[in-house]
Amino acid sequence: MNSKDLSNSDFQAIAYFAIGVTSEGSIGNREVAYKLSFAGTEKEGRMIPVGNSGFSLGMIQTDLGQHKDVAKDLVRAYQDWAVKNKEVSFPKEQEDKIIRELGRTGEEIKSQGGKPLDRNVEFQINKFLASSDGITFIHNHDIKQIKKLEQNIFNPLKETNLYKQVSVEDKIKLATVNAKVYNQNESLGKKILTGLQHNRYKSIQEITEMVDGVIKNKNNKPDYLESGYKHALKGANVITELIKANPSNPLFQAWEKISENPLANPNSFKGRQREDYLEIKHLFLNSDKAEKIIRKHNMQPQLSPKHEKSLGKSEVNISRPLVKNASADEFREYGFAALLADGDNKRYAALDSLLDSDVGRGLRQNADKVYAAQESEQEMARLAEEQARQVDAPVMRMGRG
């Protein structure tokens, strides 16, 4: 990520991880991207929508009521998957009915008395969405939606004066808020962009205050627009912490690789790449704890390429004590190996061996000298303070009672 600007790949990372993983693709730190979601509640077997929202799916949530073509694509993809995997196919004569029920808007659900989707249909659809083919189906729609956000929001946003004037950290926030609001309410997202193009907003705060005032809150609870961009901003903060991290931090390094191609299919990650991807995604799912996790990795000792190479070849065997006359380099390499050891007993035994070596004893003696000098200085300061108190003490007069 450039220290002064954002590339289109940077925006794709913002859209997928901050708006997607942290905000739309999860509920309560739990990923819900690869299943049917419903923005509302169910009571006594009836669906109660929020606004005009119906069923949705994806890391970047696509509302099937607003995009009925996706409902049709979903049913057709399910049928192909069912045949390939010998699963239960929907009867041909029921396809159109299932497509209509999946593609209802919130208002259409209300007009039908909150009629729920057939439970067997929902179960089978979710089974498909959780499969490798289902993840690919959803991811392709995520890419389509992110490209739309990129074209309709990010590209014109880059030309606005406010965007050009603010720091990279605020560029991330500005892109997050505008794209998130647009994904929830296109007309309002366009209004924000138009306002920026005409220099009506002087700060990000002015934009968020405008969004907060669109819907009157009930019982002092934030509306879906307000809570939406605030959740997305938590993800934006994770990105900021990652790009500010120490370059030797393994999370910084993992993010650098992932953000080069942020729209890679999750199914494509294997081995170490998959571990890195899941660790980064975990940060965005747990955005409240991410800053602490990232900074903790900043403080952990990192191995140089030389030490990684030597340890990778198992040249340091800490199951044996370090020789008494070990060199400083041997002492250092043995120490790194001890810190990375599996199991407390093995690690503590190796550390004891370090301290028993000539280098270790020398370090302990130096530490003892420093400690003794500090103790002496503290004692002298204590005596000086006590003497000062005696000089300053008031004179007591004795008299007869």
C-alpha positions in Angstrom: 0.0 0.0 0.0 1.4 3.4 -1.0 2.2 5.7 1.9 0.3 8.6 0.1 -2.5 7.0 -1.9 -4.7 3.9 -2.4 -4.5 1.7 -5.5 -7.6 -0.1 -6.9 -6.2 -3.3 -5.3 -6.1 -1.5 -2.0 -9.8 -0.5 -2.4 -10.7 -4.1 -3.2 -9.0 -5.2 0.0 -11.0 -2.5 1.9 -14.3 -3.6 0.3 -13.7 -7.4 0.8 -12.3 -7.3 4.3 -13.5 -4.2 6.0 -17.0 -3.9 4.4 -17.3 -7.6 3.8 -15.7 -9.7 6.5 -16.0 -7.3 9.4 -19.4 -5.8 8.6 -21.6 -7.7 6.1 -20.2 -11.2 6.1 -20.3 -11.8 9.9 -22.6 -11.5 12.9 -21.1 -11.3 16.3 -17.6 -12.4 15.1 -19.2 -15.4 13.3 -18.9 -15.7 9.6 -22.3 -15.9 7.8 -21.2 -15.2 4.2 -21.7 -18.8 2.9 -25.4 -19.3 3.8 -28.7 -17.6 3.3 -29.1 -14.6 5.6 -32.3 -12.6 6.4 -32.1 -9.0 7.6 -35.0 -9.4 10.1 -36.4 -11.8 12.7 -38.8 -14.7 12.8 -41.6 -14.9 15.2 -44.1 -17.8 15.5 -43.0 -19.1 12.1 -43.4 -15.7 10.4 -40.7 -13.6 8.8 -40.5 -9.9 10.0 -38.3 -8.0 7.5 -36.3 -4.9 8.3 -37.2 -2.2 5.7 -37.3 -3.7 2.2 -34.6 -6.3 2.7 -35.2 -10.0 2.0 -32.8 -12.9 1.7 -29.1 -12.1 1.1 -25.8 -13.9 0.7 -22.1 -13.3 0.3 -19.2 -11.6 2.0 -20.5 -8.5 0.3 -24.1 -9.1 1.0 -26.2 -9.3 -2.2 -30.0 -8.8 -1.5 -31.8 -11.3 -3.6 -35.0 -9.1 -3.5 -33.1 -6.3 -5.1 -31.2 -8.6 -7.5 -33.7 -11.2 -8.6 -31.3 -12.4 -11.3 -29.0 -13.7 -8.5 -31.9 -15.7 -7.1 -32.4 -17.4 -10.5 -28.6 -18.0 -10.8 -28.5 -19.5 -7.3 -31.3 -22.1 -8.0 -29.7 -23.1 -11.3 -26.2 -23.4 -9.7 -27.8 -25.5 -7.0 -29.4 -27.8 -9.5 -26.1 -28.3 -11.4 -24.3 -29.0 -8.1 -27.0 -31.5 -6.9 -26.7 -33.5 -10.1 -22.8 -33.5 -9.9 -22.8 -34.6 -6.3 -25.8 -36.9 -6.3 -27.8 -34.6 -4.0 -31.5 -34.0 -4.0 -32.5 -31.9 -7.0 -35.6 -29.6 -6.9 -38.4 -30.8 -9.2 -38.4 -28.8 -12.4 -41.9 -27.6 -12.0 -41.0 -26.0 -8.6 -37.9 -24.1 -9.8 -39.8 -20.9 -10.7 -41.7 -21.0 -7.3 -38.4 -21.3 -5.4 -36.8 -18.5 -7.4 -39.8 -16.2 -6.6 -39.6 -17.0 -2.9 -35.9 -16.5 -2.7 -36.2 -13.2 -4.7 -38.9 -11.5 -2.5 -38.3 -8.0 -1.2 -39.1 -7.1 2.4 -42.4 -5.5 1.2 -43.3 -8.7 -0.7 -42.6 -10.8 2.3 -44.9 -8.6 4.4 -47.7 -8.7 1.8 -47.5 -12.5 2.0 -48.0 -12.4 5.8 -44.3 -13.2 6.5 -44.5 -16.7 4.8 -41.1 -18.4 5.4 -39.1 -20.3 2.8 -39.7 -24.0 2.8 -37.3 -25.5 5.4 -36.1 -28.3 3.2 -35.3 -25.9 0.4 -33.4 -23.6 2.8 -31.4 -26.6 4.2 -30.4 -27.8 0.7 -29.5 -24.3 -0.5 -27.3 -23.8 2.6 -25.7 -27.2 2.0 -24.7 -26.1 -1.5 -23.5 -22.6 -0.3 -21.1 -24.2 2.2 -19.6 -26.5 -0.4 -16.5 -25.7 -2.5 -18.8 -25.0 -5.5 -21.1 -22.8 -3.4 -18.2 -20.8 -2.0 -17.0 -20.2 -5.6 -20.6 -19.2 -6.6 -20.8 -16.6 -3.8 -17.2 -15.4 -4.4 -17.9 -14.6 -8.0 -20.9 -12.5 -7.0 -18.7 -10.8 -4.3 -16.3 -9.8 -7.0 -19.1 -8.5 -9.2 -20.4 -6.3 -6.4 -16.9 -5.1 -5.4 -16.2 -4.1 -9.0 -19.4 -2.2 -9.0 -18.4 -0.3 -5.9 -15.0 0.3 -7.4 -16.4 1.8 -10.6 -19.3 3.8 -9.1 -17.7 5.0 -5.9 -14.0 4.6 -5.5 -12.8 5.7 -9.0 -14.8 9.0 -8.9 -14.1 9.4 -5.2 -10.3 9.6 -5.9 -10.9 12.8 -7.9 -12.6 14.7 -5.1 -10.8 17.4 -3.2 -11.4 16.0 0.3 -10.0 12.6 -0.8 -6.8 14.2 -2.2 -6.2 16.3 0.9 -6.5 13.7 3.7 -4.0 11.2 5.0 -3.9 7.5 3.8 -5.6 6.5 7.1 -8.5 8.9 6.3 -8.6 7.9 2.7 -9.3 4.4 3.9 -12.1 5.6 6.2 -13.6 7.8 3.5 -13.7 5.0 0.9 -15.1 2.6 3.6 -18.0 4.9 4.6 -19.0 6.0 1.1 -18.8 2.4 -0.4 -20.6 0.9 2.7 -23.4 3.3 2.6 -23.8 2.9 -1.2 -23.9 -0.9 -0.8 -26.8 -0.5 1.7 -28.6 2.4 0.0 -27.4 3.3 -3.5 -29.3 6.7 -3.6 -27.7 7.8 -0.3 -24.3 6.6 -1.4 -24.6 8.6 -4.6 -25.7 11.6 -2.6 -22.5 11.4 -0.5 -20.4 11.2 -3.6 -22.1 14.1 -5.3 -21.7 16.2 -2.2 -17.9 15.4 -2.2 -17.7 16.3 -5.9 -19.3 19.7 -5.1 -17.1 20.2 -2.0 -20.1 20.2 0.4 -18.2 18.1 3.0 -15.1 19.4 4.7 -14.5 16.2 6.8 -15.4 12.6 7.2 -17.3 13.6 10.4 -19.7 15.8 8.4 -20.5 12.8 6.2 -21.2 10.5 9.1 -23.3 13.1 10.9 -25.4 13.4 7.7 -25.8 9.6 7.5 -26.7 9.4 11.2 -29.6 11.9 10.6 -31.2 10.1 7.7 -33.3 7.8 9.9 -34.6 8.8 13.3 -33.3 6.4 15.9 -35.7 4.5 18.1 -34.9 4.1 21.8 -31.5 5.7 21.1 -30.4 2.6 19.1 -28.4 3.2 15.9 -30.3 2.5 12.7 -28.9 0.0 10.1 -27.1 2.7 8.2 -25.3 4.1 11.3 -24.4 0.7 12.7 -23.4 -0.5 9.2 -20.7 2.1 8.5 -19.5 1.9 12.1 -18.9 -1.8 11.9 -17.1 -1.3 8.5 -14.9 1.4 10.1 -13.7 -1.2 12.7 -12.5 -3.2 9.7 -10.8 -0.1 8.2 -9.0 0.4 11.5 -7.6 -3.2 11.2 -6.2 -2.4 7.8 -4.6 0.8 9.2 -3.0 -1.2 12.0 -1.7 -3.8 9.5 -0.1 -1.3 7.2 1.5 0.5 10.2 2.9 -2.7 11.7 6.6 -3.5 11.8 7.7 -5.0 8.4 9.1 -8.0 10.3 5.7 -8.7 11.8 4.4 -11.9 10.3 0.8 -10.4 10.1 2.2 -7.4 8.2 3.9 -9.8 5.8 0.8 -12.0 5.4 -1.4 -8.9 4.7 1.1 -7.6 2.1 0.8 -10.9 0.1 -3.0 -11.1 0.5 -3.6 -7.4 -0.5 -1.7 -8.0 -3.7 -4.7 -10.0 -4.9 -7.5 -9.4 -2.4 -10.2 -11.0 -4.6 -8.5 -14.4 -4.9 -11.0 -17.3 -4.5 -10.8 -18.6 -0.9 -10.7 -22.1 -2.3 -7.4 -21.3 -4.0 -5.4 -21.0 -0.8 -3.4 -24.0 0.2 -0.9 -24.8 3.0 0.9 -21.8 4.5 -1.1 -19.4 2.3 -4.3 -20.7 3.7 -3.0 -20.4 7.2 -2.1 -16.8 6.6 -5.5 -16.1 4.9 -7.4 -17.6 7.9 -5.3 -15.7 10.4 -5.9 -12.4 8.6 -9.6 -13.1 8.3 -9.7 -13.9 12.0 -8.4 -10.3 12.7 -11.3 -8.8 10.7 -13.9 -11.1 12.3 -12.5 -10.1 15.7 -11.9 -6.4 14.9 -12.2 -5.3 18.6 -9.2 -7.4 19.5 -7.2 -7.0 16.3 -5.1 -4.0 17.3 -3.8 -5.8 20.4 -3.0 -9.0 18.5 -1.1 -7.1 15.7 0.9 -5.0 18.3 1.7 -8.1 20.3 3.3 -9.6 17.1 5.3 -6.4 16.7 7.0 -7.0 20.1 7.8 -10.7 19.5 11.5 -11.3 18.6 11.9 -12.0 14.8 14.5 -14.3 13.3 16.9 -13.1 10.7 17.1 -15.1 7.4 20.3 -16.6 8.7 18.7 -17.9 11.9 15.6 -19.1 10.0 17.8 -21.0 7.6 19.9 -22.6 10.4 16.8 -23.5 12.5 15.0 -24.8 9.4 17.9 -27.2 8.9 17.7 -28.3 12.5 21.4 -27.4 13.1 20.6 -26.3 16.7 19.6 -29.2 19.0 18.4 -27.8 22.3 17.7 -31.3 23.7 21.4 -31.2 24.5 22.9 -28.7 26.9 24.8 -25.8 25.3 28.5 -26.3 25.7 30.1 -24.2 28.5 32.6 -22.4 26.2 30.0 -21.6 23.4 30.7 -18.6 21.3 28.4 -15.5 21.3 26.9 -16.6 17.9 26.3 -20.1 19.2 24.7 -18.7 22.4 22.4 -16.4 20.3 21.3 -19.2 17.9 20.7 -21.6 20.8 18.7 -18.9 22.5 16.5 -18.3 19.5 15.9 -22.1 19.2 14.9 -22.2 22.9 12.4 -19.4 22.5 10.7 -21.3 19.6 10.8 -24.7 21.4 7.6 -26.7 21.7 6.7 -27.4 25.3 7.5 -25.4 28.5 9.8 -28.1 30.0 12.0 -28.3 27.0 12.2 -24.5 26.7 13.0 -24.0 30.4 15.7 -26.7 30.4 17.3 -25.0 27.4 17.2 -21.6 29.0 18.9 -23.0 32.2 21.6 -24.4 29.9 22.1 -20.9 28.4 22.6 -19.4 31.8 25.1 -22.1 32.8 27.4 -21.3 29.8 30.4 -19.0 30.0 28.5 -16.3 28.0 25.4 -16.8 30.2 27.4 -16.5 33.4 29.1 -13.4 32.1 25.7 -11.8 31.3 24.5 -12.7 34.8 27.5 -11.2 36.5 27.0 -8.0 34.5 23.4 -7.9 35.4 24.3 -8.5 39.1 26.7 -5.5 38.9 24.1 -3.3 37.4 21.6 -4.4 40.0 24.1 -3.8 42.9 24.9 -0.3 41.5 21.2 0.5 41.3 20.7 -0.8 44.9 23.6 1.4 46.1 22.2 4.5 44.3 18.7 3.8 45.9 20.2 3.4 49.3 22.2 6.6 49.0 19.1 8.5 47.9 17.2 7.0 50.8 19.8 8.2 53.3 20.0 11.7 51.7 16.2 12.0 51.9 16.2 10.9 55.6 19.0 13.4 56.5 17.0 16.1 54.7 13.9 15.3 56.8 15.9 15.5 60.0 17.3 19.0 59.1 13.8 20.2 58.1 12.1 18.8 61.2 10.5 21.4 63.6 12.2 22.0 66.9 10.1 20.6 69.8 10.0 22.6 73.0 9.7 20.9 76.3 7.7 22.6 79.0 6.0 21.9 82.3 2.5 20.7 82.3 
